[in-house]
Amino acid sequence: MNPTQSAKLAGELGARLGDAGWMCACAESCTGGLLAAALTELPGSSGWFDRGFVTYSDAAKVQQLRVSGDTLERFGAVSEETAMEMASGVLDAAPEVQLALSTTGIAGPDGATPGKPVGMVCFGFAQRAGQGIVTRGMTRVFEGGRDEVRRAAVEFALQTALDMLPPR
């Protein structure tokens, strides 16, 4: 991801959220605030960005986002299940938000486990739909060092959020 690409994606996402009258928020683990930073670099972002959570530890995920301890035990912090619960937790914490994005992964250079290589990032997306919440999880494995993995994850989250919204 280059800064120009992330700014372009964040700008388009902001425009679409603004058109819809929606607010978004995010919960991050491996990206450590980079997603919120990309979204808030833009002037006027307060019109469509509400808040961001950096929940790096399992305890923070449970305390701040109400991720289930059972989910963490069964699937691990780096899982689509955890990412979806993180995104849903954002919507629970922020009733005025319609779209939540989350990231959790292994940016490296250490931390790989069997079946979970360095570069693996799980994403959660939660959207209000009528009286309920619809969640979606995705996993990608990115190449490169820690910085490249984290930046690629931000770009992917922004692009996927864009793909979830109606075009302008």
C-alpha positions as CSV (number, residue, x, y, z in Angstrom):
1,M,0.0,0.0,0.0
2,N,1.3,3.4,-0.8
3,P,0.0,6.5,1.1
4,T,-1.6,7.8,-2.1
5,Q,-3.6,4.6,-2.6
6,S,-4.8,4.5,1.0
7,A,-5.8,8.1,0.9
8,K,-7.7,7.5,-2.3
9,L,-9.6,4.5,-0.9
10,A,-10.3,6.3,2.4
11,G,-11.6,9.4,0.5
12,E,-13.9,7.3,-1.6
13,L,-15.1,5.4,1.4
14,G,-15.7,8.6,3.3
15,A,-17.7,10.1,0.3
16,R,-19.9,7.0,0.1
17,L,-20.5,6.9,3.8
18,G,-21.3,10.6,3.7
19,D,-23.7,10.1,0.8
20,A,-25.5,7.4,2.8
21,G,-25.5,9.4,6.1
22,W,-23.5,6.6,7.7
23,M,-20.8,6.5,10.3
24,C,-18.1,4.0,10.5
25,A,-15.7,2.8,13.2
26,C,-12.9,0.2,13.5
27,A,-11.3,-2.2,15.8
28,E,-7.6,-3.1,15.2
29,S,-5.1,-5.5,16.5
30,C,-2.2,-6.1,14.1
31,T,-2.7,-2.8,12.3
32,G,-2.3,-1.0,15.7
33,G,-4.3,2.2,14.7
34,L,-3.1,2.5,11.1
35,L,-6.7,2.0,9.8
36,A,-8.1,4.7,12.0
37,A,-5.2,6.9,11.0
38,A,-5.9,6.4,7.3
39,L,-9.5,7.3,7.8
40,T,-8.9,10.4,9.9
41,E,-6.1,11.8,7.7
42,L,-8.9,13.3,5.6
43,P,-10.4,16.7,6.3
44,G,-14.1,16.3,7.2
45,S,-13.7,12.7,8.4
46,S,-15.5,13.5,11.6
47,G,-18.6,13.6,9.5
48,W,-18.4,9.8,8.8
49,F,-15.8,8.3,11.2
50,D,-16.9,7.8,14.8
51,R,-14.1,6.0,16.7
52,G,-11.4,3.4,16.7
53,F,-10.4,0.7,19.1
54,V,-6.8,-0.7,19.3
55,T,-7.3,-4.0,21.1
56,Y,-3.9,-5.7,20.8
57,S,-4.3,-8.1,23.7
58,D,-6.9,-10.8,24.1
59,A,-8.0,-9.1,27.4
60,A,-8.6,-5.9,25.5
61,K,-10.7,-7.7,22.9
62,V,-12.8,-9.2,25.7
63,Q,-13.1,-6.1,27.8
64,Q,-13.6,-3.4,25.1
65,L,-15.4,-5.4,22.3
66,R,-17.0,-8.3,24.2
67,V,-15.2,-10.9,22.2
68,S,-16.1,-14.2,23.7
69,G,-13.3,-16.0,25.7
70,D,-14.7,-19.2,24.2
71,T,-14.1,-17.8,20.7
72,L,-10.5,-16.9,21.6
73,E,-9.9,-20.3,23.1
74,R,-11.4,-22.3,20.2
75,F,-10.3,-20.3,17.2
76,G,-7.5,-18.0,18.5
77,A,-7.1,-14.2,18.3
78,V,-6.2,-14.6,14.6
79,S,-9.4,-16.0,13.2
80,E,-12.3,-14.8,11.2
81,E,-14.5,-15.7,14.2
82,T,-12.6,-13.3,16.4
83,A,-12.5,-10.6,13.7
84,M,-16.3,-10.8,13.2
85,E,-16.9,-10.6,17.0
86,M,-14.5,-7.6,17.1
87,A,-16.5,-5.8,14.4
88,S,-19.9,-6.7,16.0
89,G,-18.5,-5.4,19.3
90,V,-17.8,-2.0,17.7
91,L,-21.4,-1.7,16.7
92,D,-22.5,-2.7,20.2
93,A,-20.3,0.0,21.7
94,A,-21.3,2.6,19.2
95,P,-25.1,2.6,18.4
96,E,-24.7,5.5,16.0
97,V,-22.3,3.6,13.7
98,Q,-23.6,1.6,10.7
99,L,-20.4,0.0,9.5
100,A,-17.5,-1.5,11.5
101,L,-14.2,-2.9,10.2
102,S,-11.7,-5.0,12.2
103,T,-8.3,-6.5,11.7
104,T,-6.4,-9.2,13.6
105,G,-3.4,-11.0,12.4
106,I,0.3,-11.9,12.4
107,A,2.3,-9.1,11.0
108,G,5.7,-10.7,11.9
109,P,8.5,-11.2,11.9
110,D,7.6,-13.8,14.6
111,G,4.3,-15.2,15.8
112,A,3.5,-17.8,13.2
113,T,1.9,-21.0,14.3
114,P,0.8,-24.1,12.3
115,G,-1.8,-23.0,9.9
116,K,-1.3,-19.3,10.7
117,P,1.7,-18.0,8.9
118,V,3.3,-14.6,9.2
119,G,1.3,-12.2,7.0
120,M,-2.0,-13.8,7.8
121,V,-4.7,-11.2,8.6
122,C,-8.3,-11.8,9.4
123,F,-10.9,-9.1,8.8
124,G,-14.3,-8.6,10.2
125,F,-17.0,-6.4,8.7
126,A,-20.3,-5.7,10.5
127,Q,-23.1,-3.7,9.1
128,R,-26.5,-2.8,10.6
129,A,-29.3,-4.3,8.6
130,G,-32.8,-3.5,9.8
131,Q,-33.0,-4.6,13.5
132,G,-29.9,-6.8,13.3
133,I,-26.3,-6.9,12.4
134,V,-24.8,-8.7,9.5
135,T,-21.2,-9.8,9.8
136,R,-18.7,-11.1,7.3
137,G,-15.2,-12.5,7.8
138,M,-12.3,-12.8,5.4
139,T,-8.7,-13.9,5.6
140,R,-5.8,-12.9,3.5
141,V,-2.0,-13.7,3.6
142,F,0.1,-10.7,2.6
143,E,3.8,-10.9,1.6
144,G,6.6,-8.7,2.9
145,G,7.8,-7.5,6.3
146,R,5.8,-6.2,9.2
147,D,5.3,-2.8,7.7
148,E,4.2,-4.1,4.3
149,V,1.7,-6.6,6.0
150,R,0.2,-3.9,8.1
151,R,-0.2,-1.4,5.3
152,A,-1.6,-4.1,2.9
153,A,-4.1,-5.0,5.6
154,V,-5.3,-1.4,5.8
155,E,-5.7,-1.1,2.1
156,F,-7.6,-4.4,1.9
157,A,-9.9,-3.4,4.7
158,L,-10.7,0.0,3.0
159,Q,-11.3,-1.7,-0.4
160,T,-13.5,-4.4,1.0
161,A,-15.6,-1.8,3.0
162,L,-16.0,0.1,-0.3
163,D,-17.1,-3.0,-2.1
164,M,-19.8,-3.5,0.6
165,L,-21.4,0.0,0.0
166,P,-23.6,1.0,-3.0
167,P,-21.7,2.9,-5.7
168,R,-22.0,6.7,-5.9
